[in-house]
Amino acid sequence: MQMSSSPTSSMEKRPEITIRPLCEEDLPSADRIMRLAFGTFLGLPDPLKFMGDADYVRTRWRADPSAAFGAEMSAELVGTNFATRWGSVGFFGPLTIRPDLWDRGIAKQLLRPTMDLFERWRIRHAGLFTFANSAKHVSLYQKFGFWPRFLTSVMELPVDSESPSVSTRWAQFSDLSVGDKQLCVQACRKLTDSIYEGLDVEREIRAVDQQRLGDTVLTWGGGELAGFAVCHAGPGTEAGSGNSYIKFGAVRSGPKAAQEFHRLLDAGREFARSRGAGKLAAGVNLARLDAYREMLKAGFRTTMQGVAMQRNADPGYNRPDVFLMDDWR
Ligand SMILES: CC(C)(COP(=O)(O)OP(=O)(O)OC[C@H]1O[C@@H](n2cnc3c(N)ncnc32)[C@H](O)[C@@H]1OP(=O)(O)O)[C@@H](O)C(=O)NCCC(=O)NCCS
Protein backbone atom coordinates (compact mmCIF):
# COMPACT_ATOMS: atom_id res chain seq x y z
CA MET A 1 0.00 0.00 0.00
CA GLN A 2 1.45 3.36 -1.01
CA MET A 3 0.74 6.01 1.62
CA SER A 4 2.42 9.04 0.18
CA SER A 5 4.88 9.89 -2.47
CA SER A 6 6.43 13.11 -3.58
CA PRO A 7 9.25 14.19 -5.83
CA THR A 8 12.06 16.19 -4.21
CA SER A 9 12.06 19.88 -4.93
CA SER A 10 15.73 20.26 -5.70
CA MET A 11 17.14 21.10 -9.16
CA GLU A 12 18.93 17.77 -9.16
CA LYS A 13 16.83 14.85 -10.48
CA ARG A 14 16.41 12.33 -7.68
CA PRO A 15 14.47 9.06 -7.46
CA GLU A 16 11.06 9.36 -5.88
CA ILE A 17 10.55 8.38 -2.24
CA THR A 18 7.57 6.26 -1.26
CA ILE A 19 6.41 6.06 2.32
CA ARG A 20 4.74 2.76 3.21
CA PRO A 21 4.07 0.45 6.16
CA LEU A 22 7.08 -1.57 7.25
CA CYS A 23 6.75 -5.34 6.69
CA GLU A 24 8.43 -8.23 8.45
CA GLU A 25 10.76 -8.84 5.47
CA ASP A 26 12.06 -5.27 5.90
CA LEU A 27 13.32 -5.88 9.44
CA PRO A 28 16.92 -6.92 8.65
CA SER A 29 17.44 -3.82 6.43
CA ALA A 30 15.58 -1.62 8.91
CA ASP A 31 17.84 -2.82 11.71
CA ARG A 32 20.94 -2.22 9.60
CA ILE A 33 19.87 1.33 8.68
CA MET A 34 19.08 2.14 12.31
CA ARG A 35 22.53 1.03 13.54
CA LEU A 36 24.39 2.59 10.60
CA ALA A 37 22.59 5.93 10.99
CA PHE A 38 23.16 6.29 14.75
CA GLY A 39 26.65 4.81 14.58
CA THR A 40 27.59 7.27 11.81
CA PHE A 41 26.04 10.25 13.59
CA LEU A 42 27.89 9.36 16.80
CA GLY A 43 31.17 8.77 14.92
CA LEU A 44 31.64 5.13 16.00
CA PRO A 45 34.64 3.37 14.37
CA ASP A 46 32.28 0.55 13.30
CA PRO A 47 28.86 2.20 13.03
CA LEU A 48 27.02 -1.11 12.63
CA LYS A 49 28.09 -2.07 16.16
CA PHE A 50 25.80 0.64 17.57
CA MET A 51 23.79 -0.78 20.50
CA GLY A 52 25.56 -4.16 20.39
CA ASP A 53 23.01 -6.97 20.66
CA ALA A 54 20.21 -4.73 21.97
CA ASP A 55 17.21 -4.34 19.67
CA TYR A 56 14.64 -1.65 18.94
CA VAL A 57 13.49 -2.49 15.42
CA ARG A 58 12.15 -6.03 15.77
CA THR A 59 10.64 -5.59 19.24
CA ARG A 60 8.84 -2.35 18.32
CA TRP A 61 7.59 -3.75 15.03
CA ARG A 62 6.21 -6.84 16.79
CA ALA A 63 4.57 -4.67 19.45
CA ASP A 64 2.55 -2.85 16.76
CA PRO A 65 3.36 -3.45 13.06
CA SER A 66 0.80 -0.82 12.01
CA ALA A 67 2.85 1.90 13.72
CA ALA A 68 6.08 1.38 11.74
CA PHE A 69 6.83 3.27 8.53
CA GLY A 70 9.41 2.73 5.85
CA ALA A 71 10.80 5.10 3.20
CA GLU A 72 11.59 3.36 -0.06
CA MET A 73 13.66 4.61 -2.98
CA SER A 74 14.14 2.58 -6.19
CA ALA A 75 12.54 -0.45 -4.45
CA GLU A 76 15.06 -0.24 -1.58
CA LEU A 77 14.36 0.60 2.05
CA VAL A 78 16.25 3.80 2.96
CA GLY A 79 14.69 4.94 6.24
CA THR A 80 12.25 4.02 8.98
CA ASN A 81 10.25 5.47 11.83
CA PHE A 82 8.35 3.82 14.70
CA ALA A 83 5.44 5.35 16.59
CA THR A 84 4.32 4.30 20.07
CA ARG A 85 0.89 4.80 21.61
CA TRP A 86 0.57 4.90 25.37
CA GLY A 87 -3.16 5.70 25.52
CA SER A 88 -3.48 9.49 25.28
CA VAL A 89 0.32 9.82 24.98
CA GLY A 90 2.32 9.21 21.79
CA PHE A 91 5.99 9.40 20.87
CA PHE A 92 8.08 8.33 17.92
CA GLY A 93 11.51 6.93 17.21
CA PRO A 94 13.94 5.64 16.34
CA LEU A 95 13.70 7.73 13.15
CA THR A 96 16.67 6.86 10.95
CA ILE A 97 17.73 7.51 7.37
CA ARG A 98 20.59 5.87 5.47
CA PRO A 99 23.50 8.29 5.95
CA ASP A 100 24.29 8.78 2.24
CA LEU A 101 20.77 10.19 1.83
CA TRP A 102 20.71 12.66 4.72
CA ASP A 103 19.44 16.21 4.14
CA ARG A 104 17.18 15.34 1.22
CA GLY A 105 13.91 15.70 3.11
CA ILE A 106 13.31 11.96 3.67
CA ALA A 107 12.86 12.25 7.46
CA LYS A 108 10.32 15.01 6.88
CA GLN A 109 8.40 12.70 4.55
CA LEU A 110 8.42 9.91 7.15
CA LEU A 111 7.16 12.27 9.83
CA ARG A 112 4.02 13.27 7.93
CA PRO A 113 2.22 9.89 8.21
CA THR A 114 3.49 9.63 11.79
CA MET A 115 1.70 12.89 12.62
CA ASP A 116 -1.44 11.61 10.83
CA LEU A 117 -1.30 8.46 12.94
CA PHE A 118 -1.12 10.56 16.12
CA GLU A 119 -4.26 12.37 14.85
CA ARG A 120 -6.08 9.06 14.28
CA TRP A 121 -4.98 7.81 17.69
CA ARG A 122 -6.27 11.10 19.22
CA ILE A 123 -2.98 11.62 21.02
CA ARG A 124 -3.16 14.48 23.52
CA HIS A 125 0.46 14.60 24.64
CA ALA A 126 3.03 13.92 21.90
CA GLY A 127 6.79 14.00 22.06
CA LEU A 128 10.18 12.54 21.24
CA PHE A 129 13.70 12.25 22.66
CA THR A 130 16.61 13.65 20.68
CA PHE A 131 20.20 14.88 20.79
CA ALA A 132 20.16 18.15 22.73
CA ASN A 133 23.36 19.35 21.03
CA SER A 134 22.15 18.92 17.43
CA ALA A 135 20.67 22.05 15.83
CA LYS A 136 19.58 19.91 12.90
CA HIS A 137 17.54 17.51 15.03
CA VAL A 138 15.90 20.26 17.08
CA SER A 139 15.07 22.29 13.98
CA LEU A 140 13.65 19.25 12.11
CA TYR A 141 11.19 18.45 14.90
CA GLN A 142 10.25 22.09 15.48
CA LYS A 143 8.88 22.09 11.92
CA PHE A 144 6.26 19.61 13.20
CA GLY A 145 5.33 21.63 16.29
CA PHE A 146 7.65 19.93 18.84
CA TRP A 147 9.61 22.22 21.16
CA PRO A 148 12.64 21.38 23.30
CA ARG A 149 11.77 21.26 26.99
CA PHE A 150 13.71 19.53 29.75
CA LEU A 151 16.74 17.28 29.56
CA THR A 152 16.12 13.56 29.90
CA SER A 153 18.82 11.66 31.77
CA VAL A 154 19.46 8.07 30.85
CA MET A 155 20.93 6.64 34.03
CA GLU A 156 22.55 3.44 35.20
CA LEU A 157 22.81 1.66 38.53
CA PRO A 158 25.50 -0.99 39.00
CA VAL A 159 23.94 -4.24 40.19
CA ASP A 160 26.22 -6.19 42.47
CA SER A 161 25.52 -9.90 42.40
CA GLU A 162 27.11 -10.30 45.83
CA SER A 163 25.27 -7.69 47.89
CA PRO A 164 22.40 -8.92 50.08
CA SER A 165 18.94 -8.66 48.63
CA VAL A 166 16.64 -5.94 49.88
CA SER A 167 13.45 -6.59 51.82
CA THR A 168 11.07 -5.03 49.30
CA ARG A 169 8.40 -7.51 48.31
CA TRP A 170 7.54 -7.55 44.66
CA ALA A 171 5.77 -9.74 42.13
CA GLN A 172 6.22 -10.46 38.44
CA PHE A 173 3.51 -10.10 35.81
CA SER A 174 4.61 -13.33 34.09
CA ASP A 175 3.67 -15.37 37.19
CA LEU A 176 0.01 -14.28 37.04
CA SER A 177 -2.85 -16.29 35.53
CA VAL A 178 -4.49 -14.98 32.34
CA GLY A 179 -7.36 -13.53 34.39
CA ASP A 180 -5.06 -11.91 36.93
CA LYS A 181 -2.96 -10.43 34.11
CA GLN A 182 -6.09 -8.70 32.83
CA LEU A 183 -6.84 -7.33 36.32
CA CYS A 184 -3.23 -6.27 36.72
CA VAL A 185 -3.22 -4.36 33.41
CA GLN A 186 -6.36 -2.57 34.61
CA ALA A 187 -4.68 -1.69 37.91
CA CYS A 188 -1.63 -0.34 36.02
CA ARG A 189 -3.93 1.74 33.81
CA LYS A 190 -5.74 3.15 36.87
CA LEU A 191 -2.39 4.12 38.38
CA THR A 192 -1.05 5.84 35.23
CA ASP A 193 -4.42 7.51 34.57
CA SER A 194 -4.19 9.08 38.04
CA ILE A 195 -0.86 10.63 36.97
CA TYR A 196 -1.96 11.80 33.52
CA GLU A 197 -5.44 11.28 32.10
CA GLY A 198 -5.47 8.48 29.55
CA LEU A 199 -1.82 7.41 30.02
CA ASP A 200 -1.84 3.64 29.48
CA VAL A 201 1.22 1.45 28.86
CA GLU A 202 -0.61 -1.85 28.33
CA ARG A 203 1.23 -2.12 25.00
CA GLU A 204 4.60 -2.27 26.80
CA ILE A 205 3.42 -4.70 29.48
CA ARG A 206 1.96 -7.04 26.84
CA ALA A 207 4.94 -6.72 24.47
CA VAL A 208 7.38 -7.67 27.24
CA ASP A 209 5.18 -10.60 28.28
CA GLN A 210 4.39 -11.92 24.81
CA GLN A 211 7.88 -11.42 23.33
CA ARG A 212 9.58 -12.54 26.59
CA LEU A 213 11.69 -9.39 26.71
CA GLY A 214 11.85 -9.29 30.50
CA ASP A 215 9.01 -8.80 32.98
CA THR A 216 6.82 -6.22 34.64
CA VAL A 217 7.76 -5.80 38.28
CA LEU A 218 4.86 -5.03 40.62
CA THR A 219 4.89 -3.54 44.12
CA TRP A 220 1.85 -3.44 46.39
CA GLY A 221 0.88 -1.27 49.34
CA GLY A 222 -2.32 -0.89 51.38
CA GLY A 223 -4.00 -3.62 49.35
CA GLU A 224 -3.54 -1.92 45.99
CA LEU A 225 -0.91 -1.59 43.30
CA ALA A 226 1.64 0.96 44.53
CA GLY A 227 3.96 0.89 41.52
CA PHE A 228 5.15 -1.06 38.52
CA ALA A 229 8.15 -1.14 36.21
CA VAL A 230 8.19 -2.64 32.72
CA CYS A 231 11.69 -4.11 32.48
CA HIS A 232 13.70 -5.42 29.55
CA ALA A 233 16.66 -7.74 30.15
CA GLY A 234 19.30 -9.39 27.99
CA PRO A 235 20.11 -9.69 24.28
CA GLY A 236 17.48 -8.97 21.64
CA THR A 237 15.69 -6.51 23.96
CA GLU A 238 16.16 -2.78 24.54
CA ALA A 239 18.56 -3.66 27.39
CA GLY A 240 21.20 -5.82 25.63
CA SER A 241 23.47 -8.53 27.07
CA GLY A 242 24.36 -8.15 30.73
CA ASN A 243 21.89 -5.29 31.22
CA SER A 244 18.42 -4.65 32.45
CA TYR A 245 16.39 -1.54 31.52
CA ILE A 246 13.25 0.01 32.96
CA LYS A 247 11.38 1.13 29.86
CA PHE A 248 8.53 2.54 31.95
CA GLY A 249 8.10 2.68 35.71
CA ALA A 250 5.78 4.69 37.94
CA VAL A 251 4.28 4.84 41.40
CA ARG A 252 1.01 6.30 42.58
CA SER A 253 1.28 10.02 43.37
CA GLY A 254 0.66 11.22 46.92
CA PRO A 255 2.42 11.65 50.29
CA LYS A 256 4.07 8.21 50.09
CA ALA A 257 5.23 8.56 46.49
CA ALA A 258 8.95 9.06 47.23
CA GLN A 259 9.02 6.07 49.58
CA GLU A 260 7.14 3.89 47.11
CA PHE A 261 9.45 5.01 44.31
CA HIS A 262 12.42 3.90 46.36
CA ARG A 263 10.77 0.48 46.84
CA LEU A 264 10.15 0.25 43.10
CA LEU A 265 13.83 1.00 42.38
CA ASP A 266 14.82 -1.72 44.86
CA ALA A 267 12.45 -4.17 43.15
CA GLY A 268 13.89 -3.20 39.75
CA ARG A 269 17.39 -3.88 41.04
CA GLU A 270 16.31 -7.26 42.44
CA PHE A 271 14.76 -8.12 39.10
CA ALA A 272 18.00 -7.18 37.31
CA ARG A 273 19.98 -9.33 39.73
CA SER A 274 17.58 -12.26 39.19
CA ARG A 275 18.36 -12.03 35.47
CA GLY A 276 22.11 -11.91 36.04
CA ALA A 277 22.36 -8.30 34.82
CA GLY A 278 25.31 -6.19 35.98
CA LYS A 279 23.51 -2.90 35.36
CA LEU A 280 20.04 -1.45 35.62
CA ALA A 281 19.30 1.44 33.24
CA ALA A 282 16.37 3.86 33.42
CA GLY A 283 15.60 7.31 32.07
CA VAL A 284 13.91 10.30 33.67
CA ASN A 285 12.77 13.67 32.37
CA LEU A 286 14.35 16.27 34.64
CA ALA A 287 11.07 18.17 34.97
CA ARG A 288 10.30 15.25 37.31
CA LEU A 289 12.88 16.65 39.65
CA ASP A 290 12.01 14.69 42.80
CA ALA A 291 12.15 11.38 40.89
CA TYR A 292 15.57 12.36 39.49
CA ARG A 293 16.83 13.22 42.98
CA GLU A 294 15.60 9.88 44.34
CA MET A 295 17.40 8.05 41.55
CA LEU A 296 20.64 9.88 42.35
CA LYS A 297 20.15 9.02 46.02
CA ALA A 298 19.68 5.36 45.09
CA GLY A 299 23.04 5.34 43.29
CA PHE A 300 22.01 5.91 39.65
CA ARG A 301 24.46 7.95 37.54
CA THR A 302 23.75 9.62 34.20
CA THR A 303 25.39 7.89 31.24
CA MET A 304 23.78 9.95 28.50
CA GLN A 305 21.44 12.90 28.27
CA GLY A 306 19.15 14.17 25.57
CA VAL A 307 16.24 16.54 25.34
CA ALA A 308 12.52 15.80 25.35
CA MET A 309 10.67 17.73 22.66
CA GLN A 310 6.96 18.10 23.31
CA ARG A 311 4.22 19.08 20.88
CA ASN A 312 3.02 22.63 21.53
CA ALA A 313 5.41 22.63 24.55
CA ASP A 314 2.68 20.81 26.50
CA PRO A 315 4.14 19.62 29.84
CA GLY A 316 2.06 16.41 29.88
CA TYR A 317 3.10 14.32 32.88
CA ASN A 318 6.45 16.07 33.33
CA ARG A 319 5.74 17.62 36.72
CA PRO A 320 7.96 17.75 39.84
CA ASP A 321 5.52 15.63 41.88
CA VAL A 322 5.44 12.77 39.37
CA PHE A 323 7.58 9.73 40.22
CA LEU A 324 7.81 8.13 36.80
CA MET A 325 10.64 6.75 34.66
CA ASP A 326 10.69 6.72 30.88
CA ASP A 327 12.92 8.30 28.26
CA TRP A 328 11.05 8.02 24.91
CA ARG A 329 14.18 6.64 23.17
C1 LIG B 1 18.14 12.94 11.99
C2 LIG B 1 17.83 12.28 10.65
C3 LIG B 1 16.70 11.28 10.87
C4 LIG B 1 17.33 13.39 9.71
O1 LIG B 1 17.02 12.81 8.45
P1 LIG B 1 17.15 13.65 7.08
O2 LIG B 1 16.43 12.88 6.04
O3 LIG B 1 18.55 14.02 6.90
O4 LIG B 1 16.31 14.97 7.48
P2 LIG B 1 15.53 15.93 6.47
O5 LIG B 1 16.41 16.18 5.30
O6 LIG B 1 14.14 15.44 6.21
O7 LIG B 1 15.34 17.22 7.36
C5 LIG B 1 16.42 17.89 7.94
C6 LIG B 1 16.01 19.32 8.14
O8 LIG B 1 16.91 19.92 9.05
C7 LIG B 1 17.46 21.09 8.46
N1 LIG B 1 18.80 21.28 9.00
C8 LIG B 1 19.91 20.57 8.74
N2 LIG B 1 20.94 21.05 9.45
C9 LIG B 1 20.46 22.09 10.18
C10 LIG B 1 21.02 23.01 11.11
N3 LIG B 1 22.30 22.94 11.45
N4 LIG B 1 20.21 23.92 11.68
C11 LIG B 1 18.91 23.99 11.35
N5 LIG B 1 18.32 23.15 10.45
C12 LIG B 1 19.09 22.22 9.90
C13 LIG B 1 17.48 20.78 6.99
O9 LIG B 1 17.61 21.94 6.26
C14 LIG B 1 16.12 20.08 6.85
O10 LIG B 1 15.04 21.02 6.84
P3 LIG B 1 14.54 21.73 5.45
O11 LIG B 1 14.53 20.66 4.41
O12 LIG B 1 13.15 22.23 5.79
O13 LIG B 1 15.54 22.79 5.19
C15 LIG B 1 19.07 11.61 10.01
O14 LIG B 1 20.09 12.55 9.93
C16 LIG B 1 19.57 10.40 10.80
O15 LIG B 1 19.22 9.26 10.50
N6 LIG B 1 20.47 10.66 11.79
C17 LIG B 1 21.06 9.60 12.61
C18 LIG B 1 20.04 8.96 13.51
C19 LIG B 1 19.32 10.00 14.31
O16 LIG B 1 19.91 10.86 14.92
N7 LIG B 1 17.97 9.88 14.34
C20 LIG B 1 17.12 10.80 15.06
C21 LIG B 1 17.13 10.50 16.49
S1 LIG B 1 16.04 11.60 17.36
The ligand as a Tripos MOL2 file, in Angstrom:
@<TRIPOS>MOLECULE
LIG
   48    50     1     0     0
SMALL
NO_CHARGES

@<TRIPOS>ATOM
      1 C1         18.1430   12.9400   11.9860 C.3       1 LIG1
      2 C2         17.8260   12.2850   10.6450 C.3       1 LIG1
      3 C3         16.6980   11.2780   10.8660 C.3       1 LIG1
      4 C4         17.3250   13.3880    9.7120 C.3       1 LIG1
      5 O1         17.0230   12.8120    8.4460 O.3       1 LIG1
      6 P1         17.1520   13.6480    7.0840 P.3       1 LIG1
      7 O2         16.4310   12.8830    6.0360 O.co2     1 LIG1
      8 O3         18.5530   14.0220    6.8970 O.co2     1 LIG1
      9 O4         16.3070   14.9720    7.4840 O.3       1 LIG1
     10 P2         15.5290   15.9280    6.4650 P.3       1 LIG1
     11 O5         16.4080   16.1790    5.2950 O.co2     1 LIG1
     12 O6         14.1440   15.4350    6.2110 O.co2     1 LIG1
     13 O7         15.3390   17.2160    7.3570 O.3       1 LIG1
     14 C5         16.4150   17.8870    7.9430 C.3       1 LIG1
     15 C6         16.0110   19.3160    8.1380 C.3       1 LIG1
     16 O8         16.9150   19.9180    9.0490 O.3       1 LIG1
     17 C7         17.4650   21.0870    8.4580 C.3       1 LIG1
     18 N1         18.7990   21.2800    9.0010 N.ar      1 LIG1
     19 C8         19.9150   20.5710    8.7360 C.ar      1 LIG1
     20 N2         20.9380   21.0540    9.4500 N.ar      1 LIG1
     21 C9         20.4580   22.0860   10.1830 C.ar      1 LIG1
     22 C10        21.0160   23.0060   11.1120 C.ar      1 LIG1
     23 N3         22.2990   22.9360   11.4510 N.pl3     1 LIG1
     24 N4         20.2090   23.9210   11.6770 N.ar      1 LIG1
     25 C11        18.9060   23.9860   11.3480 C.ar      1 LIG1
     26 N5         18.3220   23.1490   10.4500 N.ar      1 LIG1
     27 C12        19.0860   22.2190    9.8950 C.ar      1 LIG1
     28 C13        17.4770   20.7790    6.9880 C.3       1 LIG1
     29 O9         17.6080   21.9410    6.2570 O.3       1 LIG1
     30 C14        16.1220   20.0840    6.8450 C.3       1 LIG1
     31 O10        15.0440   21.0160    6.8380 O.3       1 LIG1
     32 P3         14.5400   21.7270    5.4460 P.3       1 LIG1
     33 O11        14.5320   20.6590    4.4120 O.co2     1 LIG1
     34 O12        13.1510   22.2290    5.7930 O.co2     1 LIG1
     35 O13        15.5370   22.7870    5.1890 O.co2     1 LIG1
     36 C15        19.0700   11.6050   10.0140 C.3       1 LIG1
     37 O14        20.0860   12.5460    9.9340 O.3       1 LIG1
     38 C16        19.5750   10.4000   10.7980 C.2       1 LIG1
     39 O15        19.2180    9.2630   10.4980 O.2       1 LIG1
     40 N6         20.4670   10.6630   11.7860 N.am      1 LIG1
     41 C17        21.0610    9.5970   12.6090 C.3       1 LIG1
     42 C18        20.0440    8.9570   13.5130 C.3       1 LIG1
     43 C19        19.3200    9.9970   14.3120 C.2       1 LIG1
     44 O16        19.9120   10.8650   14.9190 O.2       1 LIG1
     45 N7         17.9740    9.8830   14.3430 N.am      1 LIG1
     46 C20        17.1180   10.7990   15.0630 C.3       1 LIG1
     47 C21        17.1310   10.5040   16.4850 C.3       1 LIG1
     48 S1         16.0450   11.5990   17.3640 S.3       1 LIG1
@<TRIPOS>BOND
     1     1     2 1
     2     2     3 1
     3     2     4 1
     4     2    36 1
     5     4     5 1
     6     5     6 1
     7     6     7 2
     8     6     8 1
     9     6     9 1
    10     9    10 1
    11    10    11 2
    12    10    12 1
    13    10    13 1
    14    13    14 1
    15    14    15 1
    16    15    16 1
    17    15    30 1
    18    16    17 1
    19    17    18 1
    20    17    28 1
    21    18    19 ar
    22    18    27 ar
    23    19    20 ar
    24    20    21 ar
    25    21    22 ar
    26    21    27 ar
    27    22    23 1
    28    22    24 ar
    29    24    25 ar
    30    25    26 ar
    31    26    27 ar
    32    28    29 1
    33    28    30 1
    34    30    31 1
    35    31    32 1
    36    32    33 2
    37    32    34 1
    38    32    35 1
    39    36    37 1
    40    36    38 1
    41    38    39 2
    42    38    40 1
    43    40    41 1
    44    41    42 1
    45    42    43 1
    46    43    44 2
    47    43    45 1
    48    45    46 1
    49    46    47 1
    50    47    48 1
@<TRIPOS>SUBSTRUCTURE
     1 LIG1         1 GROUP 0 **** ****
